[in-house]
């Protein structure tokens, strides 16, 4: 599904990523494990072009997109890449002025041009799957860290990306919720 070849990233003279290469197959779950400061978040952000790698190639095996980071991708290539990849950030990045439902529907309506009523239906369905049906109208400030994290995951899943990048997706979840959220993600991936 996705091939990553020789991703490199330096900040000043400090090498953050050095010749990182791997393949991701459809339905596969890959974990990147390492100590704090080892470049895990930088790698995920680079794959979605939120960090700009110095070099390397990202290619979907169906031929739909190939990006050579050394030649600086066009705005259209970056947009196509981000349509294929969803990302859940460590800090959730929910919009504080939008409730849980609105946080999920925002991208569906403004980017994917889905009808508002259908987008709300998708959001409510996902909130229910992630155990947040009663939090549909709650704003991020009134949600716990784990609840905000599940809303952020639901927001990313709603866009039906080919690949979902999760930066510490279970860090704010209770131990009981970790397996529930992961099994929900597996179910939604199929």
C-alpha positions as CSV (number, residue, x, y, z in Angstrom):
1,X,0.0,0.0,0.0
2,X,2.7,2.5,1.0
3,X,6.5,2.4,0.5
4,X,8.8,4.8,2.4
5,X,12.4,5.0,1.2
6,X,15.3,6.8,2.8
7,X,13.5,9.6,4.7
8,X,16.1,12.0,6.1
9,X,15.6,15.1,8.3
10,X,18.1,17.3,9.9
11,X,17.7,20.4,12.1
12,X,20.9,22.4,11.9
13,X,23.7,19.9,12.3
14,X,21.5,17.4,14.3
15,X,20.2,14.4,12.4
16,X,16.6,13.6,13.4
17,X,15.8,10.9,10.8
18,X,18.5,9.0,8.9
19,X,17.5,6.8,5.9
20,X,14.2,5.6,7.3
21,X,12.7,2.9,5.1
22,X,9.7,0.6,5.5
23,X,6.6,-0.7,3.7
24,X,3.0,-0.7,5.0
25,X,0.6,-3.3,3.7
26,X,-3.2,-2.8,3.6
27,X,-4.7,-3.6,7.0
28,X,-1.4,-3.7,8.7
29,X,-0.8,-2.0,12.0
30,X,2.7,-0.7,12.6
31,X,4.1,0.6,15.9
32,X,7.1,2.9,16.1
33,X,8.7,2.4,19.4
34,X,11.6,4.4,20.9
35,X,12.7,6.8,23.7
36,X,11.4,10.3,24.0
37,X,13.2,12.5,21.5
38,X,14.2,9.7,19.1
39,X,12.2,11.2,16.1
40,X,8.9,9.2,16.3
41,X,6.7,12.3,16.0
42,X,9.0,13.9,13.5
43,X,8.6,10.8,11.3
44,X,4.8,10.8,11.5
45,X,4.7,14.5,10.8
46,X,7.1,14.1,7.9
47,X,4.9,11.4,6.3
48,X,2.0,13.9,6.3
49,X,4.3,16.7,5.2
50,X,3.7,18.7,8.4
51,X,7.5,18.5,8.8
52,X,9.5,18.9,5.6
53,X,11.9,16.0,5.1
54,X,15.3,16.8,3.5
55,X,15.0,13.8,1.2
56,X,13.3,10.5,0.7
57,X,10.5,9.0,-1.3
58,X,6.9,8.2,-0.3
59,X,5.0,6.1,-2.8
60,X,1.6,4.5,-2.8
61,X,1.9,1.1,-4.5
62,X,-1.2,1.6,-6.6
63,X,0.7,4.3,-8.4
64,X,-1.7,7.0,-7.3
65,X,0.9,9.2,-5.7
66,X,4.7,9.4,-5.5
67,X,6.5,12.2,-3.7
68,X,10.2,12.8,-3.8
69,X,10.8,15.1,-0.9
70,X,14.1,16.3,-2.3
71,X,12.3,18.0,-5.2
72,X,9.7,19.8,-2.9
73,X,6.2,18.5,-3.8
74,X,3.6,20.8,-5.3
75,X,0.6,22.1,-3.3
76,X,-1.6,19.6,-5.2
77,X,0.7,16.7,-4.3
78,X,0.6,17.7,-0.6
79,X,-3.2,18.0,-0.7
80,X,-3.5,14.6,-2.4
81,X,-1.1,13.1,0.3
82,X,-3.2,14.6,3.1
83,X,-6.4,13.3,1.6
84,X,-4.9,9.8,1.8
85,X,-3.5,10.1,5.4
86,X,-5.3,11.1,8.5
87,X,-3.4,12.1,11.6
88,X,-4.2,12.2,15.3
89,X,-1.9,14.5,17.2
90,X,-0.4,13.9,20.7
91,X,-2.2,17.1,21.8
92,X,-5.5,16.3,20.1
93,X,-5.7,19.7,18.3
94,X,-9.5,19.9,18.7
95,X,-11.1,23.3,17.9
96,X,-12.0,24.8,21.2
97,X,-14.9,26.8,19.8
98,X,-16.6,23.7,18.3
99,X,-18.4,20.9,20.2
100,X,-17.4,17.2,19.6
101,X,-19.9,16.7,16.7
102,X,-18.7,19.9,15.0
103,X,-15.0,19.0,15.4
104,X,-15.8,15.7,13.5
105,X,-18.0,17.3,10.9
106,X,-15.8,20.3,10.1
107,X,-13.5,18.4,7.6
108,X,-16.4,16.3,6.2
109,X,-18.3,19.4,5.3
110,X,-15.6,21.9,4.3
111,X,-13.0,19.5,2.7
112,X,-15.0,16.6,1.5
113,X,-18.1,18.6,0.7
114,X,-20.5,16.1,2.4
115,X,-24.0,17.3,3.2
116,X,-24.2,18.7,6.7
117,X,-27.0,16.2,7.8
118,X,-25.0,13.2,6.5
119,X,-21.8,14.6,8.2
120,X,-23.7,14.9,11.5
121,X,-24.9,11.3,11.1
122,X,-21.4,10.1,10.5
123,X,-20.1,12.0,13.5
124,X,-22.8,10.7,15.9
125,X,-22.2,7.1,14.7
126,X,-18.5,7.5,15.4
127,X,-19.1,9.1,18.8
128,X,-21.3,6.2,19.7
129,X,-18.6,3.7,18.6
130,X,-16.0,5.4,20.7
131,X,-18.3,5.5,23.8
132,X,-19.0,9.3,23.6
133,X,-22.7,9.4,22.5
134,X,-23.6,11.5,25.5
135,X,-20.7,14.0,24.7
136,X,-21.9,15.0,21.2
137,X,-22.6,18.6,22.2
138,X,-19.7,18.9,24.7
139,X,-16.9,21.3,24.0
140,X,-13.3,20.2,24.4
141,X,-12.8,22.2,27.7
142,X,-15.5,20.1,29.3
143,X,-14.0,16.8,28.1
144,X,-11.3,14.7,29.9
145,X,-8.1,14.1,28.1
146,X,-9.2,10.6,27.1
147,X,-12.5,11.9,25.8
148,X,-10.7,14.6,23.7
149,X,-8.4,11.9,22.4
150,X,-11.3,9.7,21.3
151,X,-13.0,12.7,19.6
152,X,-9.7,13.4,17.8
153,X,-9.5,9.8,16.6
154,X,-13.1,9.9,15.5
155,X,-12.4,13.1,13.5
156,X,-9.5,11.4,11.7
157,X,-11.4,8.2,11.1
158,X,-14.5,10.1,9.7
159,X,-12.4,11.2,6.7
160,X,-11.8,7.6,5.8
161,X,-8.1,8.0,5.1
162,X,-6.1,5.2,3.4
163,X,-3.6,5.5,6.3
164,X,-4.1,6.7,9.8
165,X,-1.1,8.1,11.6
166,X,-1.6,8.0,15.4
167,X,0.9,9.9,17.6
168,X,0.6,8.2,21.0
169,X,-3.0,7.3,20.5
170,X,-3.6,5.8,23.8
171,X,-1.5,8.1,26.1
172,X,-4.6,9.7,27.7
173,X,-6.8,6.7,27.8
174,X,-7.6,4.5,30.8
175,X,-6.3,1.0,30.5
176,X,-9.8,-0.3,30.0
177,X,-10.4,2.0,27.1
178,X,-7.1,1.2,25.2
179,X,-8.3,-2.2,24.0
180,X,-11.8,-0.9,23.2
181,X,-10.5,1.9,21.1
182,X,-7.9,-0.2,19.3
183,X,-10.5,-2.9,18.5
184,X,-12.9,-0.2,17.3
185,X,-10.1,1.1,15.0
186,X,-9.5,-2.4,13.7
187,X,-13.2,-2.9,13.0
188,X,-13.4,0.5,11.2
189,X,-10.3,-0.4,9.1
190,X,-12.1,-3.4,7.6
